[in-house]
Amino acid sequence: MNKYEKYPAQVIGIVMSVIGLVAIFFALTTSLDIPDVLISHSTNECVSVINYTDEDTYSCENMPTKYNKVWVK
């Protein structure tokens, strides 16, 4: 095996590492954009929705499909 035969494996390793880092970055930024829905502990109803992006216009009447549930008094 000469010194040039090991480079394809190194390139594949670098490409896979970059793809993994991009996937982690995408998952992190997506999870940080999910709105918070404030739920009353006593009535178990929506109190308010906190939108973290300007594109989201969710409210208690227009609930998001994915959200973080935050219990409030």
Secondary structure, 3 states (H helix, E strand, C coil): CCCCCCHHHHHHHHHHHHHHHHHHHHHHHHHHCCCEEEEECCCCCEEEEECCCCCCCCCCCCCCCCCEEEEEC
